[in-house]
Structure formats: C-alpha cells, structure tokens
C-alpha cells in the first residue's frame, strides 16, 4: 500500500524563528481540517533505563514556549519510565495533510497547582475515571473497573467536587528538537528540524535558548 503525496514545498524561509510559533501555525491549520480527528492526539514514546521503548496515544492539553503538556497517572507505565528516564518523544501524525511533527526532549512534572487547575476543567466522569483506574495495572475484569466507578459516582455525585488523585498529574515536555515533516511524491519529503542551542535557564525549561534549523535527508 502506497500513496504519492502532492503538497507544497517546505523551505527554511517558510519557517517561524522558533518551533513553538511554527507548531502553532501548523496546529491551527490541522485543527480546522475536518479530515483530522483529534488533532491534539500524539504518540508518546518513553523507554526504560535499559532502553526498552513503549508507545501510546495521549492527548496534548496545553503548549507554550516552555513545552508541551499532557496528563496521566504517575503510577502508569509511562509515568514509571519517565521517573527513571526523563527522555521522551512526541509524534503528531497528521496524515490527511501529509504532515508529521516529532518532538524530542525531557519530561518534567507540572506543579501541583497547575495540575489541580486542569483537573477542575475535566468532565465529571473523567474526574471519577482518574480515581477508578489504576492505570497500567493488571485488572481481573471490566466489571471490576465499572464497580469501582459506580462506587465513586455514588460518593461524588454530579455537582460535587472530586478531589484530585495524589498519583495523577501532568508532564511538561521541554523540547530539545522539533522536526516538521512534509510529505512529497517519490518519497522526497521535506524534513526541517529545529535544534536547541544553549543551556537554558535554571528552571530547566529552556527559555531564552536559541534554535538552529537543519534539513534532514528523507
């Protein structure tokens, strides 16, 4: 199975000075394209300390100059792997536009205040689900999961405030490279990658760093 991509050329001159601005340009185009379901869906890849990788699809919930934020259970597989090895990759697969964005960097836990503020915006059922599921742990049956959920729904009915689970929170991915991939026919794709230059600030979010752009062979 093969498809020829016929899209405009992507040149260095087309790019924004820094990757977050360029991501914003592409994300706005993606978000208005009806062919793309959940444009904020991204493949998150982590690895153990001995290099065994794992991947899953997660929703991006926020991004700015400091990085890309998603939320999860810290006791999950990805949470455990990131605690031991903070290096991470994000992949946004925008196939109908023949585009991908690949981010590599380090994952840092968000502050508790930021986590609580986001948790309050989640639908009531999703808040209960964060308590009901001990993510990545083995479970005997779906009925067991649903029973836990129903117990929580009785304890915290609609309209009541659900506390934030202590093991639940966010990760901010501080990018070290951000690649913008545009597909072309004959597999002569454009791959332009921003690479961070500089040590970043003491907080480790990389603010104030410069970026260089390099073209990669497809």
Buried (B, 14 or more C-beta within 10 A) or exposed (E): EEEEBEBEEBEEEBBBEBBBEBBEBBBEBBEEEEEBEEBBBBBBBBBEEEEEEEEBEBEBBBBEEBBBBBBBBBBBBBBBBBEEBBBBBBBBBBEEBBBBBBBBBBBBBBEEEBBEEBBEEBEBBEBBBBBBBBBBEEEEEEEEBEEBBEEBBEEBEEEEEBEBBEBBBBBBBBBBBBBBBBBBEEEEBBBBBBBBEEEBEEEEBBEEBEBEBEEEEE
